[in-house]
Structures are given as structure tokens and as C-alpha cells.
Amino acid sequence: MKTIAKNINDTKEINKSKFINYLVKVDTIDDIKKELDIFKNKYKDATHICYAYILDGIEKASDDGEPSGTAGKPILDILKKNDLNHILAIVVRYFGGIKLGAGGLIRAYANSINDLVKASELKELVDGYKVKFSVPYDKINNIENMNINIIYKEFDLNVIYEAIIKEEDIDNIKNISNDFEIIDKIETSF
């Protein structure tokens, strides 16, 4: 499975309708909910905000008022066809006055996301671990110089980290950590 290296967007006009397209990398259902809230607030005046996502076997698609199966499903099909995971695809549509019909809608939504996938740098997903650990202050540089995804840092008696790491980093962190806990095994990219 793959995901995008970085978020990407573009805009297309199809028969006077404006399609604003986004691919967003996500790691949790909470990430998806936050992103959708952001888009719904940013594009309050949009005719439709259609989306699909795939996250570790969980998938969902929304037509947001378009005829059933003409927006969300074609978006989801493109994500599946490209073997993507940890991905949220959003298409914001401003209706331009010309009806596209069911076939035209399916093509518009599918092509909008397919073009973005083709323009994206894709990265292979690998097994990783969400971990929590603490290190003394004099070891901070050892952690900060590693290729890990630090998602939380707290300064206390020691520095407390939550991070996403590769399996091969476990022993390195254990050697400098005062305590080490694997929270979850996940699929991620580095």
C-alpha cells in the first residue's frame, strides 16, 4: 500500500462547474473528522463537498447531495485502484449551471482525483509503531536527530515523547530511554 508524500490540491472547471480537489494524508479517524470540519467551514458556500477515505481497512464515501453513487464512490474507486491508504480525497464543487448527468458527474469526480494522484509523489507504507518514552535532557539531540515522527513532546523531569517509529529504531530508543512503551502497531510512511 502507498500514501501521498505531501498534501496536494488543484482546481478544474468542467462545463462551468468549479471542482476544487484535495488529497490529504491522514493517520487517524480524528484527523479525518478535523479535516472535513475545516473544509466544511472554509467552503460553506459550496454546492457539494464530496469525499472518500481509506484508513487501515476503514473506508467511506460521501456524495453530499449529488445523485447516489456519482461522486463519493468514483473518488473511492480511484483511491482503491491506486492502492492508497491513510488518504482522504475531497472534491469541492461549485455548480456552474450546466447539469452533467450521472455519467458526466462520475467522470468529473473520478478524473479530478485521478489527476491529483498522478501528480502526487507516492510513498510505500511500512510497519511502524506508535510509542511513548522519556529521555533525560542530555539525550534530546539523540532523539531529535533520528528519522522518527514526533507527534507529542512534553518537558517535565525528563522529556516525554510520543512518536511513530520504524521497528529498527526500537532498540536505539530503548537504549537511551528511561521508560519505553509501545502503544500500537500501525502502518505509516517515513
KOLKE-15001 format. One line per 2 residues: number of its first residue (from 0); for each residue x, y, z of N, C-alpha, C, O, CB. Coordinates in nm, 2 decimals. Glycine has a CB too. Example, Ala and Ser with C-alpha at 12.3 -4.5 7.8 and 13.67 -1.06 7.14 Angstrom:
! KOLKE-15001
0	1.32,-0.57,0.78,1.23,-0.45,0.78,1.32,-0.33,0.78,1.42,-0.33,0.85,1.13,-0.45,0.90 | 1.28,-0.22,0.71,1.37,-0.11,0.71,1.29,0.00,0.79,1.34,0.11,0.80,1.41,-0.06,0.57
! end
This chain:
! KOLKE-15001
0	0.08,-0.12,0.00,0.00,0.00,0.00,0.09,0.12,0.00,0.20,0.12,0.04,-0.10,0.00,0.12 | 0.03,0.23,-0.05,0.10,0.36,-0.06,0.02,0.47,0.00,-0.10,0.46,0.02,0.14,0.39,-0.21
2	0.08,0.58,0.02,0.02,0.71,0.06,0.09,0.82,-0.01,0.19,0.80,-0.08,0.01,0.73,0.21 | 0.04,0.94,0.00,0.10,1.06,-0.06,0.21,1.11,0.03,0.20,1.10,0.15,0.00,1.17,-0.09
4	0.32,1.16,-0.03,0.43,1.22,0.05,0.39,1.35,0.11,0.43,1.38,0.22,0.55,1.24,-0.04 | 0.30,1.43,0.04,0.26,1.55,0.10,0.12,1.59,0.04,0.08,1.54,-0.07,0.36,1.67,0.07
6	0.04,1.67,0.11,-0.09,1.71,0.07,-0.08,1.78,-0.06,0.02,1.85,-0.09,-0.16,1.79,0.17 | -0.18,1.77,-0.15,-0.18,1.83,-0.28,-0.32,1.87,-0.32,-0.42,1.81,-0.27,-0.12,1.73,-0.39
8	-0.33,1.98,-0.40,-0.46,2.02,-0.44,-0.45,2.09,-0.58,-0.35,2.13,-0.62,-0.53,2.12,-0.34 | -0.57,2.09,-0.65,-0.58,2.17,-0.78,-0.72,2.21,-0.80,-0.81,2.17,-0.72,-0.52,2.08,-0.89
10	-0.75,2.28,-0.90,-0.88,2.33,-0.94,-0.90,2.30,-1.09,-0.82,2.33,-1.17,-0.90,2.48,-0.90 | -1.02,2.26,-1.12,-1.06,2.23,-1.26,-1.20,2.30,-1.28,-1.28,2.31,-1.19,-1.06,2.08,-1.29
12	-1.22,2.34,-1.41,-1.35,2.38,-1.45,-1.40,2.28,-1.55,-1.34,2.26,-1.65,-1.35,2.53,-1.51 | -1.52,2.23,-1.52,-1.58,2.13,-1.61,-1.73,2.18,-1.64,-1.81,2.18,-1.55,-1.58,1.99,-1.55
14	-1.75,2.22,-1.76,-1.89,2.27,-1.80,-1.94,2.38,-1.71,-2.05,2.37,-1.66,-1.99,2.15,-1.81 | -1.85,2.47,-1.68,-1.88,2.59,-1.60,-1.89,2.56,-1.45,-1.91,2.65,-1.37,-2.01,2.65,-1.64
16	-1.88,2.43,-1.41,-1.87,2.40,-1.26,-1.73,2.40,-1.22,-1.64,2.36,-1.29,-1.94,2.26,-1.23 | -1.70,2.45,-1.10,-1.57,2.46,-1.05,-1.55,2.34,-0.95,-1.63,2.32,-0.86,-1.54,2.59,-0.98
18	-1.44,2.26,-0.97,-1.41,2.15,-0.89,-1.27,2.18,-0.82,-1.17,2.19,-0.89,-1.40,2.01,-0.97 | -1.27,2.19,-0.69,-1.15,2.21,-0.61,-1.12,2.08,-0.54,-1.20,2.03,-0.46,-1.17,2.33,-0.51
20	-1.00,2.03,-0.58,-0.97,1.89,-0.54,-0.85,1.88,-0.45,-0.76,1.95,-0.46,-0.94,1.81,-0.67 | -0.86,1.79,-0.35,-0.76,1.78,-0.25,-0.73,1.63,-0.22,-0.82,1.55,-0.22,-0.80,1.85,-0.12
22	-0.60,1.60,-0.20,-0.56,1.47,-0.14,-0.49,1.51,-0.01,-0.40,1.59,-0.01,-0.47,1.39,-0.23 | -0.53,1.45,0.10,-0.48,1.48,0.24,-0.43,1.35,0.30,-0.51,1.26,0.31,-0.58,1.56,0.32
24	-0.31,1.35,0.35,-0.26,1.23,0.43,-0.32,1.24,0.57,-0.32,1.34,0.63,-0.10,1.23,0.43 | -0.37,1.13,0.61,-0.43,1.12,0.75,-0.38,0.99,0.82,-0.35,0.89,0.75,-0.59,1.12,0.74
26	-0.38,1.00,0.95,-0.33,0.89,1.03,-0.43,0.83,1.12,-0.42,0.72,1.17,-0.21,0.92,1.11 | -0.54,0.91,1.15,-0.64,0.86,1.24,-0.78,0.91,1.19,-0.79,1.00,1.11,-0.62,0.92,1.38
28	-0.88,0.85,1.25,-1.02,0.89,1.22,-1.04,1.03,1.27,-1.11,1.11,1.20,-1.13,0.79,1.28 | -0.98,1.07,1.38,-0.99,1.21,1.43,-0.93,1.30,1.33,-0.98,1.41,1.31,-0.92,1.22,1.56
30	-0.82,1.27,1.26,-0.76,1.35,1.16,-0.86,1.38,1.05,-0.87,1.49,1.00,-0.63,1.29,1.10 | -0.93,1.27,1.01,-1.03,1.28,0.90,-1.14,1.38,0.94,-1.18,1.47,0.87,-1.09,1.15,0.86
32	-1.19,1.36,1.06,-1.30,1.45,1.11,-1.26,1.59,1.12,-1.33,1.68,1.08,-1.35,1.40,1.25 | -1.14,1.62,1.17,-1.08,1.75,1.17,-1.07,1.82,1.04,-1.11,1.93,1.01,-0.95,1.76,1.25
34	-1.02,1.74,0.94,-1.00,1.79,0.80,-1.14,1.82,0.74,-1.15,1.93,0.68,-0.92,1.69,0.72 | -1.23,1.73,0.76,-1.37,1.76,0.70,-1.43,1.88,0.76,-1.49,1.96,0.69,-1.46,1.63,0.72
36	-1.41,1.90,0.89,-1.47,2.02,0.96,-1.40,2.15,0.90,-1.47,2.24,0.87,-1.44,2.01,1.11 | -1.27,2.14,0.88,-1.20,2.26,0.82,-1.26,2.29,0.68,-1.28,2.40,0.65,-1.05,2.23,0.81
38	-1.28,2.19,0.60,-1.33,2.21,0.46,-1.47,2.26,0.46,-1.51,2.35,0.38,-1.32,2.08,0.38 | -1.55,2.20,0.55,-1.69,2.25,0.56,-1.70,2.39,0.60,-1.79,2.47,0.56,-1.77,2.16,0.65
40	-1.61,2.44,0.69,-1.61,2.58,0.73,-1.55,2.67,0.62,-1.60,2.78,0.60,-1.53,2.59,0.86 | -1.45,2.62,0.56,-1.38,2.70,0.46,-1.47,2.72,0.33,-1.46,2.83,0.27,-1.25,2.63,0.42
42	-1.54,2.62,0.30,-1.62,2.62,0.17,-1.77,2.61,0.21,-1.85,2.53,0.15,-1.59,2.50,0.08 | -1.82,2.70,0.30,-1.96,2.70,0.34,-2.06,2.72,0.23,-2.17,2.67,0.23,-1.98,2.80,0.45
44	-2.01,2.80,0.13,-2.10,2.83,0.02,-2.09,2.73,-0.10,-2.15,2.76,-0.20,-2.06,2.97,-0.03 | -2.02,2.63,-0.09,-2.00,2.53,-0.19,-2.14,2.45,-0.21,-2.21,2.43,-0.12,-1.89,2.43,-0.16
46	-2.16,2.41,-0.34,-2.28,2.33,-0.37,-2.27,2.19,-0.31,-2.36,2.14,-0.25,-2.30,2.32,-0.52 | -2.15,2.13,-0.32,-2.12,1.99,-0.27,-1.98,1.99,-0.22,-1.89,2.04,-0.28,-2.15,1.89,-0.38
48	-1.96,1.91,-0.11,-1.83,1.88,-0.06,-1.83,1.72,-0.05,-1.87,1.67,0.05,-1.79,1.95,0.08 | -1.78,1.66,-0.16,-1.78,1.51,-0.17,-1.64,1.46,-0.13,-1.54,1.53,-0.15,-1.82,1.47,-0.31
50	-1.64,1.34,-0.07,-1.51,1.29,-0.03,-1.52,1.14,-0.02,-1.62,1.07,-0.03,-1.48,1.35,0.11 | -1.40,1.08,0.00,-1.38,0.94,0.02,-1.25,0.93,0.10,-1.16,1.01,0.08,-1.38,0.85,-0.11
52	-1.24,0.83,0.18,-1.12,0.80,0.25,-1.09,0.65,0.27,-1.19,0.57,0.27,-1.11,0.87,0.39 | -0.97,0.61,0.29,-0.93,0.48,0.32,-0.82,0.49,0.43,-0.72,0.57,0.42,-0.87,0.40,0.20
54	-0.85,0.42,0.54,-0.76,0.43,0.66,-0.75,0.29,0.72,-0.85,0.25,0.79,-0.80,0.54,0.76 | -0.65,0.21,0.69,-0.63,0.08,0.75,-0.75,-0.01,0.74,-0.79,-0.06,0.84,-0.59,0.10,0.90
56	-0.81,-0.02,0.62,-0.92,-0.11,0.60,-1.06,-0.04,0.62,-1.16,-0.10,0.59,-0.91,-0.22,0.69 | -1.06,0.08,0.68,-1.18,0.15,0.70,-1.20,0.24,0.58,-1.10,0.32,0.55,-1.18,0.23,0.84
58	-1.31,0.24,0.52,-1.33,0.33,0.40,-1.47,0.38,0.41,-1.57,0.32,0.46,-1.31,0.25,0.27 | -1.48,0.50,0.35,-1.61,0.57,0.35,-1.61,0.66,0.23,-1.51,0.72,0.19,-1.64,0.64,0.48
60	-1.73,0.68,0.17,-1.75,0.78,0.06,-1.88,0.86,0.09,-1.98,0.80,0.14,-1.75,0.70,-0.07 | -1.88,0.98,0.05,-2.00,1.07,0.06,-2.02,1.14,-0.07,-1.93,1.20,-0.13,-1.98,1.17,0.18
62	-2.15,1.14,-0.11,-2.19,1.21,-0.23,-2.24,1.35,-0.20,-2.25,1.44,-0.29,-2.30,1.14,-0.30 | -2.26,1.38,-0.07,-2.30,1.52,-0.02,-2.41,1.58,-0.11,-2.39,1.70,-0.16,-2.18,1.61,-0.01
64	-2.51,1.51,-0.14,-2.62,1.57,-0.22,-2.62,1.54,-0.37,-2.72,1.57,-0.44,-2.63,1.71,-0.19 | -2.51,1.50,-0.42,-2.50,1.46,-0.56,-2.59,1.33,-0.57,-2.60,1.26,-0.47,-2.35,1.44,-0.61
66	-2.63,1.30,-0.69,-2.71,1.17,-0.71,-2.62,1.05,-0.66,-2.50,1.05,-0.67,-2.74,1.15,-0.86 | -2.69,0.96,-0.59,-2.62,0.85,-0.53,-2.53,0.77,-0.62,-2.56,0.73,-0.73,-2.73,0.75,-0.47
68	-2.40,0.76,-0.57,-2.30,0.68,-0.64,-2.23,0.76,-0.75,-2.15,0.70,-0.82,-2.36,0.57,-0.70 | -2.25,0.89,-0.76,-2.19,0.97,-0.87,-2.07,1.05,-0.83,-2.00,1.11,-0.91,-2.29,1.06,-0.93
70	-2.04,1.05,-0.70,-1.93,1.14,-0.65,-1.84,1.06,-0.56,-1.72,1.03,-0.59,-1.98,1.26,-0.58 | -1.89,1.02,-0.44,-1.80,0.96,-0.34,-1.75,0.82,-0.39,-1.63,0.79,-0.37,-1.88,0.93,-0.22
72	-1.83,0.74,-0.45,-1.79,0.61,-0.50,-1.68,0.62,-0.61,-1.58,0.55,-0.60,-1.91,0.53,-0.55 | -1.70,0.71,-0.71,-1.59,0.72,-0.81,-1.46,0.77,-0.74,-1.35,0.73,-0.79,-1.63,0.81,-0.92
74	-1.47,0.85,-0.64,-1.35,0.90,-0.57,-1.28,0.78,-0.50,-1.16,0.76,-0.51,-1.38,1.02,-0.47 | -1.36,0.71,-0.43,-1.31,0.59,-0.35,-1.25,0.49,-0.45,-1.15,0.43,-0.42,-1.42,0.53,-0.27
76	-1.32,0.47,-0.56,-1.26,0.37,-0.66,-1.12,0.41,-0.71,-1.04,0.32,-0.73,-1.36,0.36,-0.78 | -1.10,0.54,-0.73,-0.97,0.58,-0.77,-0.86,0.56,-0.66,-0.75,0.51,-0.69,-0.97,0.73,-0.81
78	-0.90,0.58,-0.54,-0.81,0.56,-0.43,-0.77,0.41,-0.42,-0.66,0.37,-0.40,-0.87,0.60,-0.29 | -0.88,0.32,-0.43,-0.85,0.18,-0.43,-0.77,0.13,-0.55,-0.67,0.05,-0.53,-0.99,0.10,-0.43
80	-0.80,0.18,-0.67,-0.73,0.14,-0.79,-0.58,0.17,-0.78,-0.49,0.10,-0.83,-0.78,0.21,-0.91 | -0.55,0.28,-0.70,-0.41,0.32,-0.69,-0.34,0.26,-0.56,-0.23,0.30,-0.52,-0.40,0.47,-0.69
82	-0.41,0.17,-0.49,-0.36,0.10,-0.37,-0.32,0.20,-0.26,-0.21,0.19,-0.20,-0.24,0.01,-0.41 | -0.41,0.30,-0.24,-0.37,0.41,-0.14,-0.43,0.38,-0.01,-0.54,0.31,0.00,-0.42,0.54,-0.19
84	-0.37,0.42,0.10,-0.41,0.41,0.24,-0.37,0.54,0.31,-0.29,0.61,0.26,-0.35,0.28,0.31 | -0.43,0.56,0.42,-0.40,0.68,0.50,-0.43,0.81,0.41,-0.35,0.90,0.41,-0.25,0.69,0.55
86	-0.54,0.80,0.34,-0.57,0.91,0.24,-0.72,0.95,0.25,-0.81,0.88,0.27,-0.54,0.85,0.10 | -0.73,1.09,0.24,-0.86,1.15,0.24,-0.86,1.23,0.11,-0.78,1.32,0.09,-0.89,1.24,0.36
88	-0.96,1.20,0.02,-0.98,1.28,-0.10,-1.11,1.36,-0.09,-1.21,1.31,-0.06,-0.98,1.18,-0.23 | -1.10,1.49,-0.12,-1.21,1.58,-0.11,-1.22,1.65,-0.24,-1.13,1.70,-0.30,-1.19,1.68,0.01
90	-1.35,1.66,-0.29,-1.38,1.74,-0.41,-1.49,1.84,-0.37,-1.60,1.80,-0.34,-1.42,1.65,-0.53 | -1.45,1.97,-0.38,-1.55,2.08,-0.35,-1.60,2.12,-0.49,-1.53,2.16,-0.57,-1.48,2.20,-0.27
92	-1.74,2.12,-0.50,-1.80,2.16,-0.63,-1.88,2.28,-0.61,-1.97,2.29,-0.52,-1.88,2.04,-0.69 | -1.86,2.38,-0.70,-1.95,2.49,-0.72,-2.02,2.47,-0.85,-1.96,2.47,-0.96,-1.87,2.63,-0.71
94	-2.15,2.45,-0.84,-2.23,2.43,-0.96,-2.23,2.55,-1.05,-2.25,2.66,-1.01,-2.38,2.39,-0.92 | -2.21,2.52,-1.18,-2.20,2.63,-1.28,-2.32,2.65,-1.37,-2.31,2.73,-1.46,-2.08,2.61,-1.36
96	-2.43,2.57,-1.34,-2.55,2.60,-1.42,-2.58,2.49,-1.53,-2.68,2.49,-1.58,-2.54,2.73,-1.48 | -2.48,2.41,-1.56,-2.50,2.31,-1.66,-2.49,2.17,-1.59,-2.40,2.13,-1.53,-2.39,2.32,-1.77
98	-2.61,2.10,-1.61,-2.61,1.96,-1.55,-2.52,1.87,-1.62,-2.52,1.87,-1.75,-2.76,1.91,-1.54 | -2.45,1.79,-1.55,-2.35,1.70,-1.61,-2.41,1.56,-1.64,-2.35,1.48,-1.72,-2.23,1.68,-1.53
100	-2.52,1.52,-1.57,-2.58,1.39,-1.59,-2.49,1.29,-1.50,-2.38,1.33,-1.46,-2.58,1.34,-1.73 | -2.55,1.17,-1.48,-2.48,1.08,-1.39,-2.34,1.04,-1.45,-2.25,1.04,-1.37,-2.57,0.95,-1.38
102	-2.34,1.01,-1.57,-2.21,0.97,-1.63,-2.11,1.08,-1.63,-1.99,1.06,-1.60,-2.23,0.93,-1.78 | -2.15,1.20,-1.65,-2.06,1.32,-1.65,-2.01,1.35,-1.51,-1.90,1.38,-1.49,-2.13,1.44,-1.70
104	-2.10,1.33,-1.41,-2.06,1.35,-1.27,-1.95,1.25,-1.23,-1.85,1.28,-1.17,-2.18,1.34,-1.18 | -1.98,1.12,-1.26,-1.88,1.01,-1.23,-1.75,1.04,-1.29,-1.65,1.03,-1.23,-1.94,0.87,-1.28
106	-1.75,1.08,-1.42,-1.62,1.11,-1.49,-1.55,1.23,-1.42,-1.43,1.23,-1.40,-1.64,1.14,-1.64 | -1.63,1.34,-1.39,-1.57,1.46,-1.34,-1.50,1.43,-1.20,-1.39,1.47,-1.18,-1.68,1.57,-1.32
108	-1.57,1.36,-1.11,-1.52,1.33,-0.98,-1.40,1.24,-0.99,-1.30,1.26,-0.93,-1.62,1.28,-0.89 | -1.41,1.13,-1.07,-1.31,1.03,-1.08,-1.18,1.09,-1.14,-1.07,1.08,-1.09,-1.35,0.91,-1.16
110	-1.20,1.17,-1.25,-1.08,1.23,-1.32,-1.02,1.33,-1.24,-0.90,1.35,-1.24,-1.13,1.29,-1.45 | -1.10,1.41,-1.16,-1.04,1.51,-1.07,-0.94,1.45,-0.97,-0.83,1.50,-0.96,-1.15,1.59,-1.00
112	-0.98,1.34,-0.91,-0.89,1.28,-0.81,-0.78,1.20,-0.88,-0.67,1.20,-0.83,-0.97,1.19,-0.72 | -0.81,1.13,-0.99,-0.71,1.06,-1.06,-0.60,1.15,-1.11,-0.48,1.11,-1.10,-0.77,0.99,-1.18
114	-0.63,1.27,-1.16,-0.52,1.36,-1.20,-0.44,1.40,-1.08,-0.31,1.42,-1.10,-0.59,1.49,-1.26 | -0.50,1.42,-0.96,-0.42,1.46,-0.84,-0.33,1.34,-0.80,-0.21,1.36,-0.76,-0.51,1.49,-0.73
116	-0.38,1.22,-0.80,-0.30,1.10,-0.77,-0.18,1.10,-0.86,-0.06,1.07,-0.82,-0.38,0.97,-0.77 | -0.20,1.11,-0.99,-0.09,1.11,-1.09,0.02,1.22,-1.06,0.13,1.20,-1.09,-0.14,1.12,-1.23
118	-0.03,1.33,-1.01,0.06,1.45,-0.98,0.13,1.43,-0.85,0.23,1.51,-0.82,-0.01,1.58,-0.99 | 0.09,1.34,-0.77,0.15,1.32,-0.63,0.27,1.23,-0.63,0.29,1.14,-0.71,0.04,1.26,-0.54
120	0.36,1.26,-0.54,0.47,1.17,-0.50,0.41,1.07,-0.41,0.36,1.11,-0.30,0.59,1.25,-0.45 | 0.42,0.94,-0.44,0.36,0.84,-0.36,0.48,0.77,-0.28,0.59,0.75,-0.33,0.28,0.74,-0.44
122	0.44,0.73,-0.15,0.54,0.66,-0.07,0.48,0.53,-0.02,0.36,0.52,0.00,0.58,0.75,0.05 | 0.57,0.43,-0.02,0.52,0.30,0.03,0.50,0.31,0.18,0.57,0.37,0.26,0.63,0.19,0.00
124	0.39,0.24,0.23,0.37,0.24,0.37,0.44,0.12,0.43,0.45,0.01,0.36,0.21,0.22,0.40 | 0.49,0.14,0.55,0.57,0.03,0.61,0.51,0.01,0.75,0.44,0.10,0.81,0.72,0.07,0.62
126	0.55,-0.10,0.81,0.50,-0.13,0.95,0.58,-0.03,1.04,0.70,-0.01,1.03,0.53,-0.27,1.00 | 0.50,0.03,1.13,0.56,0.12,1.23,0.50,0.10,1.36,0.41,0.02,1.38,0.55,0.27,1.18
128	0.54,0.18,1.46,0.49,0.17,1.60,0.47,0.30,1.65,0.55,0.39,1.64,0.59,0.09,1.69 | 0.35,0.32,1.72,0.33,0.44,1.80,0.38,0.41,1.93,0.34,0.31,2.00,0.17,0.48,1.80
130	0.47,0.49,1.98,0.54,0.46,2.11,0.54,0.59,2.20,0.52,0.70,2.16,0.68,0.42,2.09 | 0.56,0.56,2.33,0.57,0.67,2.43,0.70,0.63,2.51,0.72,0.52,2.55,0.44,0.68,2.52
132	0.78,0.74,2.53,0.90,0.72,2.61,0.95,0.85,2.66,0.90,0.96,2.62,1.01,0.65,2.52 | 1.04,0.84,2.76,1.10,0.96,2.81,1.25,0.95,2.81,1.31,0.84,2.82,1.05,0.99,2.96
134	1.32,1.06,2.79,1.47,1.06,2.79,1.51,1.18,2.88,1.45,1.28,2.89,1.52,1.08,2.65 | 1.63,1.17,2.93,1.69,1.28,3.01,1.72,1.39,2.91,1.74,1.37,2.79,1.82,1.24,3.09
136	1.73,1.51,2.96,1.76,1.63,2.88,1.89,1.62,2.80,1.89,1.67,2.69,1.76,1.75,2.97 | 1.99,1.56,2.86,2.11,1.55,2.78,2.11,1.45,2.67,2.21,1.44,2.59,2.22,1.51,2.88
138	2.00,1.38,2.65,1.98,1.29,2.54,1.89,1.33,2.43,1.86,1.26,2.33,1.94,1.15,2.59 | 1.83,1.46,2.44,1.74,1.51,2.35,1.79,1.51,2.20,1.72,1.47,2.11,1.70,1.65,2.39
140	1.91,1.55,2.18,1.97,1.55,2.05,1.97,1.41,1.98,1.95,1.40,1.86,2.11,1.61,2.05 | 1.99,1.31,2.06,1.99,1.17,2.01,1.86,1.14,1.95,1.85,1.08,1.84,2.03,1.07,2.12
142	1.75,1.18,2.01,1.61,1.16,1.96,1.58,1.25,1.85,1.53,1.21,1.75,1.51,1.18,2.08 | 1.61,1.38,1.86,1.58,1.48,1.76,1.65,1.46,1.63,1.60,1.50,1.52,1.61,1.62,1.81
144	1.76,1.39,1.63,1.83,1.36,1.51,1.79,1.23,1.44,1.84,1.20,1.33,1.98,1.36,1.54 | 1.70,1.16,1.50,1.66,1.03,1.44,1.55,1.06,1.34,1.48,1.16,1.35,1.60,0.93,1.55
146	1.53,0.97,1.25,1.42,0.98,1.14,1.30,0.92,1.20,1.26,0.81,1.16,1.46,0.91,1.01 | 1.23,0.99,1.29,1.11,0.94,1.35,1.01,1.06,1.35,1.04,1.17,1.33,1.13,0.90,1.50
148	0.88,1.02,1.36,0.78,1.12,1.35,0.73,1.15,1.49,0.65,1.08,1.55,0.66,1.07,1.26 | 0.78,1.26,1.55,0.74,1.30,1.69,0.61,1.37,1.68,0.59,1.47,1.61,0.85,1.40,1.75
150	0.51,1.31,1.75,0.37,1.37,1.75,0.34,1.44,1.88,0.23,1.51,1.88,0.27,1.25,1.72 | 0.42,1.42,1.98,0.39,1.49,2.11,0.52,1.50,2.19,0.60,1.41,2.19,0.28,1.42,2.19
152	0.54,1.61,2.25,0.66,1.63,2.33,0.62,1.72,2.45,0.56,1.82,2.44,0.78,1.70,2.25 | 0.66,1.67,2.57,0.64,1.74,2.70,0.76,1.75,2.78,0.84,1.65,2.79,0.52,1.67,2.78
154	0.79,1.87,2.83,0.91,1.89,2.91,0.87,1.88,3.06,0.79,1.96,3.11,0.97,2.03,2.88 | 0.92,1.78,3.13,0.89,1.76,3.27,1.03,1.73,3.33,1.13,1.79,3.30,0.79,1.63,3.29
156	1.04,1.64,3.43,1.16,1.60,3.48,1.25,1.54,3.38,1.38,1.57,3.37,1.15,1.50,3.60 | 1.19,1.47,3.28,1.26,1.42,3.16,1.17,1.48,3.04,1.07,1.54,3.07,1.27,1.26,3.15
158	1.22,1.46,2.92,1.14,1.49,2.81,1.06,1.37,2.77,1.11,1.26,2.74,1.23,1.54,2.69 | 0.92,1.39,2.76,0.83,1.28,2.73,0.79,1.29,2.59,0.75,1.40,2.54,0.71,1.28,2.83
160	0.80,1.19,2.51,0.77,1.18,2.37,0.66,1.08,2.34,0.65,0.98,2.40,0.90,1.15,2.29 | 0.58,1.12,2.24,0.50,1.02,2.17,0.55,1.03,2.02,0.57,1.14,1.97,0.35,1.04,2.18
162	0.57,0.92,1.96,0.63,0.92,1.82,0.59,0.80,1.74,0.54,0.70,1.80,0.78,0.93,1.83 | 0.60,0.81,1.61,0.58,0.70,1.52,0.72,0.66,1.48,0.79,0.74,1.42,0.48,0.74,1.40
164	0.76,0.53,1.50,0.89,0.49,1.47,0.89,0.36,1.38,0.79,0.29,1.38,0.97,0.47,1.59 | 1.00,0.33,1.32,1.02,0.21,1.25,1.06,0.10,1.35,1.12,0.14,1.46,1.13,0.22,1.13
166	1.04,-0.02,1.32,1.08,-0.13,1.41,1.23,-0.13,1.44,1.27,-0.15,1.55,1.05,-0.27,1.34 | 1.32,-0.09,1.34,1.46,-0.09,1.37,1.50,0.02,1.47,1.62,0.02,1.51,1.53,-0.08,1.24
168	1.42,0.12,1.49,1.45,0.22,1.59,1.42,0.19,1.73,1.46,0.26,1.83,1.38,0.35,1.55 | 1.34,0.08,1.76,1.30,0.04,1.89,1.42,0.03,1.98,1.42,0.09,2.09,1.22,-0.09,1.89
170	1.52,-0.06,1.95,1.63,-0.08,2.03,1.71,0.05,2.06,1.76,0.07,2.17,1.72,-0.19,1.97 | 1.73,0.13,1.96,1.81,0.26,1.98,1.74,0.35,2.08,1.81,0.40,2.17,1.82,0.33,1.84
172	1.61,0.36,2.07,1.54,0.44,2.17,1.54,0.38,2.31,1.56,0.45,2.41,1.39,0.46,2.12 | 1.52,0.25,2.31,1.52,0.18,2.45,1.66,0.20,2.52,1.66,0.21,2.64,1.50,0.03,2.43
174	1.77,0.21,2.44,1.90,0.23,2.50,1.92,0.36,2.56,2.00,0.38,2.65,2.01,0.21,2.39 | 1.84,0.46,2.52,1.86,0.60,2.58,1.74,0.64,2.66,1.74,0.75,2.72,1.89,0.70,2.47
176	1.64,0.56,2.66,1.51,0.60,2.73,1.51,0.55,2.87,1.56,0.44,2.91,1.39,0.54,2.65 | 1.44,0.63,2.96,1.42,0.59,3.10,1.30,0.49,3.10,1.30,0.40,3.19,1.39,0.71,3.19
178	1.21,0.50,3.02,1.10,0.41,3.01,1.05,0.41,2.86,1.06,0.51,2.79,0.98,0.44,3.10 | 0.99,0.30,2.82,0.96,0.28,2.68,0.83,0.20,2.67,0.82,0.09,2.74,1.07,0.22,2.59
180	0.73,0.25,2.59,0.60,0.17,2.58,0.56,0.18,2.44,0.55,0.28,2.38,0.50,0.23,2.68 | 0.52,0.06,2.39,0.46,0.05,2.25,0.31,0.07,2.27,0.25,-0.01,2.34,0.50,-0.08,2.18
182	0.26,0.17,2.21,0.11,0.20,2.23,0.04,0.12,2.12,-0.07,0.06,2.15,0.08,0.35,2.21 | 0.09,0.11,2.00,0.01,0.04,1.89,0.11,0.02,1.78,0.20,0.09,1.75,-0.11,0.13,1.85
184	0.08,-0.09,1.70,0.15,-0.12,1.58,0.06,-0.06,1.47,-0.06,-0.08,1.46,0.17,-0.27,1.56 | 0.12,0.01,1.38,0.05,0.08,1.27,0.12,0.07,1.14,0.24,0.03,1.13,0.03,0.23,1.31
186	0.05,0.11,1.03,0.12,0.12,0.90,0.14,0.27,0.87,0.04,0.35,0.89,0.03,0.06,0.79 | 0.26,0.31,0.83,0.29,0.45,0.82,0.39,0.47,0.71,0.44,0.37,0.65,0.34,0.51,0.95
188	0.43,0.59,0.68,0.54,0.62,0.58,0.64,0.71,0.65,0.60,0.79,0.74,0.48,0.69,0.45 | 0.76,0.71,0.61,0.86,0.79,0.67,0.93,0.87,0.56,1.02,0.95,0.58,0.97,0.71,0.74
! end
